[in-house]
Amino acid sequence: MSLYYILWSMRPRQWIKNVFVFPALVFSEHLFELSYLIHSLGAALCFVLLSGGVYLFNDIFDRQYDRLHPQKCHRPIAAGHLSVSLAWGAALVALALALACAFWLHPHLGWVAVLYAVLNAAYSLRLKHVVLVDVLIVAACYLLRAVGGGVVIEVSISTWFIVCIFALVLFVAVVKRRQEIVQLADAAADHRAILKEYSLPFLDQMIAVLTAVTVVCYALYAMGVGGVEDARLQWTIPFVLYGVLRYLYLVYHRGQGADPTAVVWSDRPLQINTLLWLVASILGLYA
């Protein structure tokens, strides 16, 4: 039963976040080369273990706050189903395996994994209480997945690629903060102390800025500014625009966004749009 609660605490539904390992594989035009694909899958597995260990650490440190949350109170550590000592052991094993696997696949991936672990530790211990830095760290950890996906297959990563990924994940992180305030209302600061430093008008301003930055940066990248030969990805721009606008619709009209992964798993139009974007990207690059 303990193994079940450990796996639950490692958040299998959140593992979809590690899809950020694969853009470098797709855009470097090596998607259909087996050796590159195997290395990318290996890197994704490393980040599954890394993120799982980090989730365990976060649940250990946040268990008092989680007990006050209407959904998170059911997490195994907060609910008392998984002991803190066992959670510590599982987290250390997951992190050790992840780092060993990362260094075995590629030394540079290993150091990216180390940086990922250090950033998450700093976030859990201190940086999650520093306004703006908290969302920047969350976005940086997503970006490190994308960078890791590039270094493991030894392809160059353009500046525009990095800017596009970072803008997108920062947009999602800021939306998450906004929706946490909306959903938890007066109890928001009791669950996550940093939320008292944010306000809805300020977050709405940030969302507006990041929406524009995300779409414009991707459009420039797709039209060749980011180093893609000619403008083979220009036909993917409408899918990115729709995806961002659809996400905003779900946030402002349906009250979603506090759990971005739940949005990805539940919204069929967003899923179809993502698939169409992927098909259009593959056709543009490989056809």
SEZAPA-639593 format. One line per 10 residues: their letters; for each residue x, y, z of C-alpha. Coordinates in pm, 1 decimal, always signed. Layout:
N
A> X:Y:Z ~ ... $
***
This chain:
287
MSLYYILWSM> +0.0:+0.0:+0.0 ~ +292.6:+235.3:+73.6 ~ +417.1:+192.1:-284.1 ~ +76.2:+301.4:-411.2 ~ +86.5:+618.9:-199.5 ~ +443.6:+692.7:-308.4 ~ +340.1:+665.1:-672.8 ~ +33.7:+881.5:-604.8 ~ +257.2:+1144.8:-445.1 ~ +480.4:+1143.0:-752.2 $
RPRQWIKNVF> +175.9:+1269.1:-949.1 ~ +152.5:+1047.1:-1262.7 ~ -104.3:+1284.1:-1415.2 ~ +156.0:+1560.2:-1398.8 ~ +414.6:+1363.3:-1596.2 ~ +268.3:+1507.1:-1915.7 ~ +465.8:+1822.5:-1829.3 ~ +777.0:+1637.0:-1941.4 ~ +655.1:+1662.9:-2299.7 ~ +868.1:+1979.7:-2302.4 $
VFPALVFSEH> +1167.2:+1749.8:-2351.8 ~ +1053.0:+1674.2:-2708.2 ~ +1027.6:+2010.0:-2894.1 ~ +1403.0:+2008.4:-2956.9 ~ +1369.4:+1663.0:-3113.8 ~ +1084.1:+1774.7:-3340.1 ~ +1227.8:+2109.6:-3446.6 ~ +1578.2:+1972.0:-3506.5 ~ +1422.2:+1740.1:-3768.3 ~ +1538.4:+1418.8:-3599.7 $
LFELSYLIHS> +1196.5:+1292.5:-3491.0 ~ +1210.8:+980.8:-3708.6 ~ +1568.4:+882.7:-3623.3 ~ +1565.7:+601.9:-3368.3 ~ +1883.0:+690.2:-3176.3 ~ +1766.7:+1048.8:-3123.5 ~ +1421.6:+930.6:-3020.3 ~ +1563.1:+684.3:-2766.5 ~ +1782.4:+953.5:-2609.2 ~ +1486.4:+1191.9:-2587.0 $
LGAALCFVLL> +1270.0:+925.3:-2423.9 ~ +1551.9:+858.2:-2178.1 ~ +1570.5:+1227.6:-2092.0 ~ +1192.3:+1235.7:-2041.0 ~ +1221.9:+940.9:-1801.8 ~ +1490.8:+1127.7:-1607.9 ~ +1260.3:+1425.1:-1565.7 ~ +972.9:+1197.1:-1462.7 ~ +1189.0:+1069.3:-1176.8 ~ +1323.9:+1416.2:-1098.4 $
SGGVYLFNDI> +981.7:+1578.0:-1087.6 ~ +844.2:+1285.6:-887.7 ~ +1114.6:+1332.1:-625.5 ~ +1049.7:+1705.5:-620.3 ~ +675.5:+1650.3:-571.9 ~ +750.8:+1430.6:-272.5 ~ +976.8:+1699.4:-123.4 ~ +713.6:+1966.8:-184.5 ~ +445.3:+1757.2:-17.4 ~ +671.0:+1707.4:+283.1 $
FDRQYDRLHP> +740.1:+2079.8:+322.3 ~ +384.4:+2191.2:+237.7 ~ +188.1:+1929.8:+430.6 ~ +58.0:+2182.2:+683.4 ~ -69.2:+2412.9:+405.5 ~ -208.2:+2119.8:+205.2 ~ -427.3:+2016.9:+497.4 ~ -608.0:+2351.5:+463.0 ~ -672.5:+2309.3:+89.5 ~ -1004.0:+2157.2:-24.8 $
QKCHRPIAAG> -834.7:+1922.2:-276.5 ~ -473.6:+1893.8:-163.4 ~ -578.3:+1777.7:+182.3 ~ -629.7:+1434.8:+22.3 ~ -264.2:+1399.9:-78.1 ~ -109.1:+1097.1:+95.4 ~ +137.3:+1288.2:+315.4 ~ -110.3:+1558.8:+417.3 ~ -377.5:+1295.3:+484.7 ~ -139.8:+1082.3:+691.7 $
HLSVSLAWGA> -140.3:+782.7:+456.2 ~ +232.4:+815.6:+383.6 ~ +484.6:+882.0:+659.7 ~ +730.1:+1169.3:+624.8 ~ +1029.6:+938.6:+676.2 ~ +919.6:+702.6:+399.1 ~ +847.8:+998.1:+170.3 ~ +1200.0:+1132.8:+234.2 ~ +1349.8:+796.2:+143.1 ~ +1144.7:+763.0:-175.1 $
ALVALALALA> +1230.2:+1117.7:-282.0 ~ +1604.1:+1063.1:-234.0 ~ +1593.6:+736.1:-429.4 ~ +1400.8:+897.1:-715.9 ~ +1642.8:+1189.5:-734.5 ~ +1950.0:+964.7:-717.8 ~ +1819.0:+742.1:-997.2 ~ +1725.0:+1044.8:-1208.3 ~ +2067.3:+1207.7:-1175.1 ~ +2251.2:+882.0:-1242.7 $
CAFWLHPHLG> +2039.5:+821.9:-1552.7 ~ +2090.3:+1180.0:-1674.0 ~ +2470.9:+1168.6:-1642.7 ~ +2475.1:+827.6:-1811.1 ~ +2277.5:+958.2:-2108.9 ~ +2487.3:+1273.8:-2148.5 ~ +2706.0:+1474.4:-1905.0 ~ +2539.1:+1800.9:-2008.4 ~ +2197.1:+1652.0:-1937.3 ~ +2329.2:+1551.9:-1597.2 $
WVAVLYAVLN> +2420.7:+1910.5:-1512.2 ~ +2084.5:+2034.7:-1640.5 ~ +1921.9:+1780.8:-1407.8 ~ +2138.0:+1900.6:-1117.3 ~ +2035.1:+2260.1:-1186.0 ~ +1670.2:+2151.0:-1202.5 ~ +1699.8:+1980.3:-863.6 ~ +1882.6:+2276.0:-705.7 ~ +1628.5:+2527.1:-835.1 ~ +1342.0:+2318.6:-702.1 $
AAYSLRLKHV> +1511.7:+2281.2:-364.1 ~ +1568.0:+2657.5:-347.4 ~ +1206.2:+2710.9:-447.4 ~ +1072.2:+2478.3:-178.6 ~ +1294.4:+2620.0:+95.9 ~ +1282.7:+2991.9:+20.0 ~ +1214.8:+3124.4:-329.7 ~ +845.1:+3031.7:-335.4 ~ +800.3:+3311.3:-81.6 ~ +958.2:+3579.8:-305.2 $
VLVDVLIVAA> +708.3:+3762.7:-524.0 ~ +763.1:+3724.1:-902.1 ~ +1068.4:+3507.7:-842.2 ~ +834.0:+3222.4:-752.9 ~ +667.7:+3214.0:-1096.4 ~ +1000.0:+3274.7:-1272.1 ~ +1146.2:+2967.5:-1101.6 ~ +846.3:+2756.2:-1202.7 ~ +888.5:+2870.1:-1563.3 ~ +1264.2:+2811.0:-1550.7 $
CYLLRAVGGG> +1209.1:+2450.3:-1445.8 ~ +988.3:+2392.6:-1749.5 ~ +1252.8:+2557.5:-1967.1 ~ +1519.6:+2326.4:-1827.3 ~ +1318.1:+2030.9:-1956.6 ~ +1331.6:+2181.5:-2306.3 ~ +1703.2:+2257.0:-2274.9 ~ +1766.0:+1903.9:-2149.2 ~ +1583.5:+1769.6:-2452.9 ~ +1826.6:+1960.5:-2671.9 $
VVIEVSISTW> +2154.0:+1877.8:-2501.2 ~ +2081.5:+1504.2:-2478.0 ~ +2062.8:+1480.2:-2858.8 ~ +2339.0:+1739.1:-2908.0 ~ +2146.2:+1990.0:-3118.1 ~ +2181.0:+2366.3:-3100.8 ~ +1898.0:+2558.2:-2937.1 ~ +1815.7:+2900.1:-3076.1 ~ +1749.1:+3203.4:-2859.1 ~ +1398.5:+3236.2:-3004.2 $
FIVCIFALVL> +1323.5:+2874.9:-2912.9 ~ +1416.0:+2950.5:-2551.4 ~ +1215.6:+3274.7:-2546.9 ~ +905.8:+3102.5:-2688.2 ~ +914.3:+2819.6:-2434.4 ~ +983.6:+3052.8:-2142.9 ~ +708.5:+3298.7:-2237.8 ~ +453.0:+3018.9:-2273.7 ~ +527.6:+2849.8:-1941.9 ~ +549.9:+3182.8:-1756.9 $
FVAVVKRRQE> +206.3:+3267.4:-1898.6 ~ +67.7:+2938.2:-1763.5 ~ +236.1:+2990.2:-1424.0 ~ +90.6:+3339.5:-1381.7 ~ -256.3:+3216.5:-1481.8 ~ -223.0:+2943.5:-1218.6 ~ -150.6:+3203.7:-949.1 ~ -452.8:+3407.2:-1058.0 ~ -689.1:+3113.1:-1044.3 ~ -559.1:+3002.0:-705.4 $
IVQLADAAAD> -657.0:+3343.1:-567.3 ~ -999.3:+3323.4:-734.4 ~ -1073.4:+2970.8:-612.6 ~ -940.6:+3003.2:-257.9 ~ -1059.5:+3362.1:-203.9 ~ -986.1:+3481.6:+152.7 ~ -813.4:+3153.4:+237.8 ~ -560.0:+3186.6:-46.2 ~ -276.1:+3314.2:+172.9 ~ -338.1:+3036.1:+425.8 $
HRAILKEYSL> -268.8:+2779.3:+157.5 ~ +14.8:+2956.0:-26.6 ~ +163.7:+3251.1:+161.3 ~ +298.2:+3424.2:-149.3 ~ -54.7:+3474.6:-282.4 ~ -104.0:+3767.6:-45.9 ~ +161.2:+3953.7:-247.8 ~ -44.6:+3926.0:-568.2 ~ -370.3:+4090.6:-670.5 ~ -608.9:+4008.1:-954.5 $
PFLDQMIAVL> -552.5:+4340.3:-1140.3 ~ -174.4:+4293.5:-1127.2 ~ -194.3:+3933.5:-1245.0 ~ -437.2:+4028.5:-1522.5 ~ -184.3:+4286.5:-1643.8 ~ +88.4:+4023.4:-1642.0 ~ -133.3:+3779.2:-1831.5 ~ -209.5:+4041.3:-2096.9 ~ +160.9:+4114.8:-2146.4 ~ +261.7:+3748.3:-2156.0 $
TAVTVVCYAL> -19.1:+3661.9:-2397.0 ~ +118.2:+3913.7:-2645.6 ~ +479.6:+3811.2:-2587.6 ~ +402.3:+3441.9:-2633.6 ~ +211.4:+3483.3:-2959.5 ~ +447.9:+3742.4:-3111.8 ~ +763.4:+3549.8:-3022.1 ~ +626.9:+3227.6:-3166.5 ~ +513.3:+3407.6:-3482.8 ~ +862.7:+3551.8:-3531.8 $
YAMGVGGVED> +1018.5:+3211.6:-3469.4 ~ +778.7:+3039.3:-3708.2 ~ +844.0:+3295.0:-3982.1 ~ +1215.9:+3229.2:-3978.7 ~ +1355.7:+3480.3:-3730.8 ~ +1449.4:+3199.1:-3493.8 ~ +1676.4:+3023.1:-3740.0 ~ +1424.1:+2794.7:-3910.1 ~ +1501.5:+2785.8:-4280.3 ~ +1257.7:+3011.7:-4470.3 $
ARLQWTIPFV> +912.9:+3011.0:-4308.4 ~ +810.9:+2647.6:-4299.3 ~ +629.2:+2682.5:-3968.4 ~ +421.4:+2987.3:-4056.4 ~ +107.8:+2775.1:-4100.3 ~ +130.7:+2665.1:-3736.5 ~ +79.2:+3020.8:-3608.4 ~ -305.6:+3006.7:-3614.2 ~ -298.9:+2694.1:-3394.1 ~ -80.6:+2866.1:-3134.9 $
LYGVLRYLYL> -304.6:+3172.6:-3140.2 ~ -616.6:+2958.8:-3096.2 ~ -452.2:+2758.5:-2817.9 ~ -363.6:+3069.1:-2617.2 ~ -708.0:+3224.5:-2669.6 ~ -881.7:+2897.8:-2583.4 ~ -682.2:+2878.6:-2260.2 ~ -783.5:+3235.2:-2173.2 ~ -1147.3:+3145.8:-2243.7 ~ -1125.1:+2851.1:-2004.9 $
VYHRGQGADP> -970.8:+3076.0:-1740.6 ~ -1202.8:+3375.0:-1760.4 ~ -1529.8:+3205.6:-1856.4 ~ -1505.3:+2861.8:-1697.6 ~ -1283.6:+2933.8:-1398.5 ~ -1018.6:+2677.4:-1492.7 ~ -640.4:+2716.1:-1489.7 ~ -550.9:+2659.0:-1124.7 ~ -436.1:+2313.5:-1235.2 ~ -294.4:+2347.4:-1590.0 $
TAVVWSDRPL> -250.9:+1972.8:-1624.2 ~ -620.8:+1916.9:-1555.0 ~ -701.2:+2159.7:-1836.7 ~ -480.0:+1966.2:-2077.5 ~ -636.1:+1633.1:-1980.4 ~ -998.5:+1752.1:-1990.1 ~ -1045.7:+2008.1:-2268.0 ~ -1109.4:+1831.7:-2599.0 ~ -1082.3:+2140.4:-2826.9 ~ -741.8:+2219.5:-2677.3 $
QINTLLWLVA> -630.3:+1859.7:-2728.9 ~ -743.6:+1859.6:-3092.3 ~ -575.3:+2194.0:-3153.2 ~ -248.4:+2067.2:-3005.8 ~ -261.2:+1760.4:-3227.4 ~ -327.6:+1975.4:-3534.5 ~ -37.0:+2202.9:-3440.1 ~ +191.4:+1899.5:-3410.3 ~ +78.6:+1761.6:-3746.9 ~ +124.5:+2101.1:-3913.3 $
SILGLYA> +471.8:+2134.1:-3757.6 ~ +579.6:+1788.4:-3874.5 ~ +447.7:+1851.2:-4225.4 ~ +618.8:+2188.4:-4239.0 ~ +953.2:+2052.0:-4126.8 ~ +963.2:+1703.1:-4274.9 ~ +739.2:+1701.5:-4585.0 $
***
